[in-house]
Amino acid sequence: MEKKLAVITGADGGMGTEITRAVARAGYRVIMACYDPAKAEAKRRMLAENTGNTDIEVRGIDLASLASVAAFADRLLQEGTPLALLMNNAGTMETGRHITEDGLERTVSVNYVGPYLLTRKLLPLMGEGSRVVNMVSCTYAIGRLDFPDFFLQGKKGAFWRIPIYSNTKLALTLFTIELARRVKERGIVVNAADPGIVSTNIITMHMWFDPLTDILFRPFIRTPRQGAATAVSLLLDKEAGKRTGTLNVSCHPKRLSDKYLHHKQADELWRLTEERVKQWL
């Protein structure tokens, strides 16, 4: 029997490695979608040996380049293999404002617009039973959507990485809810995973207050395996396949208020994002 296909972005990172390990052990053919394929190759070999699943492949993708995202998706579309699992795991928290070739602030491109485009382009490969999981964050609760600043520089005023990161996670949460509504009749389930505070390379020590923040939050920081658990459950557990459009924490759905389920900017966010990516669709 041919293995079902799973695509995992940022698959060579801390949580990405644990997600890939679980999915490979479950018997899927896995495509590790990574920014640096050469660097990811060592991780692929380790995972293949560790899981006994040699059907793991590394492919390059740069979520800060919509052309790269489109090229990655187009190759899959050309191959035509049905897609069972799509894990939008990759993310960044930039320490300064960097504008991409597409005129997007880099955090916004990597954390939201890139995953949005990738998911939208791969929908033709999905059908009944396919699952999409977006890695969000508890910081969505402090996120704001200031248009058009959200796309161009993250927010109005000076660059502050945590608010901008939070804005992208709010956008990804709203995308999860709206996409789930749009594809529900096709049997595709779309959910979001909040990993908690996880010790990964996204945490940096560039600001004067970072050591203090590290001390305050250290007791609450989870290992990558602990952080990945919710995403893994949404990808693989039978019960998780019965719900869609949910935010999940510690492997359980979290009740969202109407503020998010019927967000006043959700339609505008979808429309403006579609305009940003339309040439690639």
C-alpha positions as CSV (number, residue, x, y, z in Angstrom):
1,M,0.0,0.0,0.0
2,E,1.3,3.4,-1.0
3,K,2.1,5.7,2.0
4,K,0.0,8.8,2.5
5,L,1.9,12.1,2.0
6,A,2.6,14.7,4.7
7,V,4.3,18.1,4.2
8,I,5.9,19.8,7.2
9,T,7.5,23.2,7.1
10,G,10.4,24.0,9.3
11,A,10.7,20.3,9.8
12,D,14.4,20.5,10.9
13,G,13.7,22.9,13.8
14,G,13.1,21.9,17.4
15,M,9.3,21.2,17.2
16,G,9.5,20.4,13.5
17,T,11.9,17.5,14.2
18,E,9.5,16.1,16.8
19,I,6.5,16.5,14.5
20,T,8.4,14.8,11.7
21,R,9.5,12.0,13.9
22,A,5.9,11.3,15.0
23,V,4.4,11.5,11.5
24,A,7.2,9.3,10.1
25,R,6.6,6.7,12.8
26,A,3.0,6.7,11.9
27,G,3.9,5.5,8.4
28,Y,3.6,8.6,6.3
29,R,5.8,9.6,3.4
30,V,7.2,12.9,4.7
31,I,8.4,15.9,2.8
32,M,10.5,18.1,5.1
33,A,10.0,21.7,3.7
34,C,13.1,23.5,5.0
35,Y,14.8,26.9,4.5
36,D,18.3,25.3,4.3
37,P,18.0,21.8,2.7
38,A,21.8,21.1,3.1
39,K,21.5,21.7,6.8
40,A,18.3,19.7,7.1
41,E,19.8,16.7,5.4
42,A,21.6,15.5,8.6
43,K,18.3,15.8,10.5
44,R,16.6,13.7,7.7
45,R,19.2,10.9,8.0
46,M,18.8,10.9,11.8
47,L,15.0,10.7,11.6
48,A,15.1,8.0,9.0
49,E,17.4,5.9,11.1
50,N,15.4,6.7,14.3
51,T,12.0,5.9,12.9
52,G,12.8,3.1,10.4
53,N,11.0,5.1,7.8
54,T,13.3,5.9,4.9
55,D,10.6,7.6,2.9
56,I,11.5,11.0,4.2
57,E,12.7,13.7,1.7
58,V,14.0,17.3,2.2
59,R,12.9,20.0,-0.2
60,G,13.8,23.7,0.0
61,I,11.3,26.5,0.6
62,D,11.8,30.1,1.6
63,L,8.6,31.4,3.2
64,A,10.0,35.0,2.9
65,S,9.8,34.6,-0.9
66,L,6.4,34.0,-2.5
67,A,8.1,32.8,-5.7
68,S,9.8,30.1,-3.6
69,V,6.6,29.1,-2.0
70,A,4.8,29.0,-5.3
71,A,7.6,26.9,-6.9
72,F,7.5,24.4,-4.0
73,A,3.7,24.0,-4.3
74,D,3.7,23.9,-8.1
75,R,6.1,20.9,-8.0
76,L,3.7,19.0,-5.7
77,L,0.8,19.9,-7.9
78,Q,2.6,18.7,-11.0
79,E,3.4,15.4,-9.2
80,G,-0.3,15.1,-8.3
81,T,0.1,12.9,-5.2
82,P,-2.9,13.4,-2.8
83,L,-1.9,15.3,0.3
84,A,-3.0,13.9,3.6
85,L,-1.3,16.2,6.1
86,L,0.0,19.8,5.8
87,M,1.8,21.1,8.9
88,N,2.5,24.9,8.8
89,N,5.1,24.8,11.5
90,A,7.9,27.2,10.4
91,G,8.0,30.6,12.0
92,T,10.3,33.5,12.9
93,M,10.6,36.4,15.3
94,E,12.8,39.0,13.5
95,T,14.9,41.3,15.6
96,G,14.7,44.1,13.1
97,R,12.6,45.3,10.2
98,H,13.5,43.5,7.0
99,I,11.4,43.9,3.8
100,T,11.2,40.9,1.5
101,E,11.3,41.0,-2.3
102,D,7.5,41.0,-2.3
103,G,7.3,44.1,-0.2
104,L,6.3,42.3,3.0
105,E,7.8,42.6,6.4
106,R,9.7,39.3,6.9
107,T,7.9,38.1,10.0
108,V,4.6,38.7,8.3
109,S,5.7,36.7,5.2
110,V,7.2,33.7,7.1
111,N,4.6,33.4,9.7
112,Y,1.4,34.2,7.8
113,V,1.5,35.2,4.1
114,G,3.8,32.3,3.1
115,P,1.8,29.6,4.9
116,Y,-1.4,31.2,3.5
117,L,-0.1,30.9,-0.1
118,L,1.3,27.4,0.4
119,T,-2.0,26.2,1.9
120,R,-4.2,27.8,-0.8
121,K,-2.1,26.4,-3.6
122,L,-2.1,22.9,-2.2
123,L,-5.8,22.6,-1.6
124,P,-6.4,20.9,-4.9
125,L,-4.4,17.9,-3.6
126,M,-6.5,17.6,-0.5
127,G,-9.8,15.9,0.0
128,E,-11.9,13.9,2.5
129,G,-9.8,13.3,5.6
130,S,-7.0,15.7,4.8
131,R,-5.7,17.8,7.7
132,V,-4.1,21.2,7.9
133,V,-2.5,22.3,11.1
134,N,-1.3,25.8,11.7
135,M,1.2,26.5,14.5
136,V,0.0,29.6,16.3
137,S,0.8,31.1,19.7
138,C,-0.9,32.3,22.8
139,T,0.3,35.8,21.8
140,Y,-2.5,36.0,19.2
141,A,-4.6,37.4,22.1
142,I,-2.5,40.6,22.0
143,G,-2.3,40.8,18.3
144,R,-3.7,43.7,16.2
145,L,-4.4,44.1,12.5
146,D,-3.5,47.6,11.3
147,F,-4.0,47.8,7.6
148,P,-2.0,48.4,5.4
149,D,0.9,48.6,8.0
150,F,0.4,44.9,8.9
151,F,1.8,43.8,5.6
152,L,4.4,46.5,5.1
153,Q,6.0,46.8,8.4
154,G,4.1,44.7,10.9
155,K,2.5,47.7,12.7
156,K,2.6,51.4,13.0
157,G,5.6,53.1,14.5
158,A,8.9,51.5,15.7
159,F,9.8,47.9,15.2
160,W,9.0,45.8,18.3
161,R,9.3,42.1,17.6
162,I,6.8,40.6,20.1
163,P,3.8,42.7,19.0
164,I,4.6,42.1,15.3
165,Y,5.0,38.3,16.0
166,S,1.7,38.4,17.9
167,N,0.0,40.2,14.9
168,T,1.0,37.4,12.6
169,K,-0.2,34.7,15.0
170,L,-3.6,36.5,15.2
171,A,-3.7,36.5,11.4
172,L,-2.9,32.8,11.2
173,T,-5.6,32.0,13.8
174,L,-8.2,33.9,11.8
175,F,-7.0,32.2,8.6
176,T,-7.5,28.9,10.3
177,I,-11.1,29.7,11.3
178,E,-12.0,31.1,7.9
179,L,-10.4,28.3,5.8
180,A,-12.0,25.7,8.0
181,R,-15.4,27.2,7.1
182,R,-14.6,27.3,3.4
183,V,-13.4,23.7,3.0
184,K,-15.6,21.9,5.5
185,E,-17.9,20.5,2.8
186,R,-14.9,18.8,1.2
187,G,-14.1,16.9,4.3
188,I,-10.8,18.8,4.9
189,V,-10.2,19.7,8.6
190,V,-8.2,22.8,9.5
191,N,-7.1,23.5,13.1
192,A,-4.5,25.6,15.0
193,A,-2.1,24.4,17.6
194,D,-0.7,26.6,20.4
195,P,2.5,25.0,21.7
196,G,2.9,27.2,24.7
197,I,6.3,28.7,25.5
198,V,8.9,26.4,23.9
199,S,12.6,26.4,24.1
200,T,13.5,26.8,20.4
201,N,15.9,28.9,18.2
202,I,13.1,31.5,17.8
203,I,14.0,32.7,21.3
204,T,16.9,35.1,21.1
205,M,18.9,37.3,23.5
206,H,19.3,40.5,21.6
207,M,17.5,43.0,23.8
208,W,18.6,44.3,27.2
209,F,15.5,42.8,28.9
210,D,15.9,39.4,27.4
211,P,17.9,37.8,30.3
212,L,15.3,39.0,32.7
213,T,12.5,37.6,30.5
214,D,14.3,34.3,30.3
215,I,14.5,34.1,34.2
216,L,10.8,34.9,34.6
217,F,9.5,32.5,32.0
218,R,12.0,29.7,32.4
219,P,9.8,27.7,34.8
220,F,7.0,27.7,32.1
221,I,9.2,26.8,29.1
222,R,8.4,23.5,27.4
223,T,10.7,21.2,25.6
224,P,10.3,20.9,21.8
225,R,8.7,17.5,22.2
226,Q,6.2,18.9,24.7
227,G,5.5,21.9,22.5
228,A,4.9,19.7,19.5
229,A,2.5,17.4,21.2
230,T,-0.7,19.4,20.4
231,A,0.2,19.6,16.7
232,V,1.0,15.9,16.6
233,S,-2.4,15.1,18.1
234,L,-4.2,17.3,15.6
235,L,-2.3,15.6,12.7
236,L,-2.7,12.0,13.9
237,D,-5.3,11.4,16.5
238,K,-8.6,10.0,15.4
239,E,-10.7,12.2,17.6
240,A,-8.9,15.4,16.4
241,G,-9.9,14.6,12.9
242,K,-13.6,15.1,13.9
243,R,-13.2,18.8,14.7
244,T,-12.3,21.8,12.5
245,G,-11.8,25.5,12.9
246,T,-10.5,25.1,16.5
247,L,-7.6,26.4,18.5
248,N,-6.0,23.7,20.6
249,V,-3.8,23.9,23.7
250,S,-2.2,21.0,25.6
251,C,-3.9,18.6,23.1
252,H,-7.4,19.9,23.8
253,P,-9.6,22.4,22.0
254,K,-9.8,25.9,23.7
255,R,-13.0,27.8,23.6
256,L,-12.7,31.0,21.5
257,S,-14.8,34.0,22.0
258,D,-17.0,35.5,19.3
259,K,-14.3,38.2,19.0
260,Y,-12.2,35.7,17.1
261,L,-14.9,33.4,15.7
262,H,-16.5,36.4,14.1
263,H,-13.6,38.9,14.0
264,K,-14.6,42.2,12.5
265,Q,-11.5,42.2,10.3
266,A,-11.5,38.6,9.2
267,D,-13.1,39.3,5.8
268,E,-10.8,42.3,5.2
269,L,-7.7,40.2,6.1
270,W,-8.8,37.4,3.7
271,R,-9.4,39.9,0.9
272,L,-6.2,41.8,1.3
273,T,-4.1,38.7,1.6
274,E,-5.7,37.3,-1.6
275,E,-4.6,40.5,-3.3
276,R,-1.1,40.0,-2.1
277,V,-0.8,36.4,-3.4
278,K,-3.1,36.5,-6.5
279,Q,-0.3,36.4,-9.0
280,W,0.8,33.1,-7.6
281,L,-2.6,31.6,-7.6
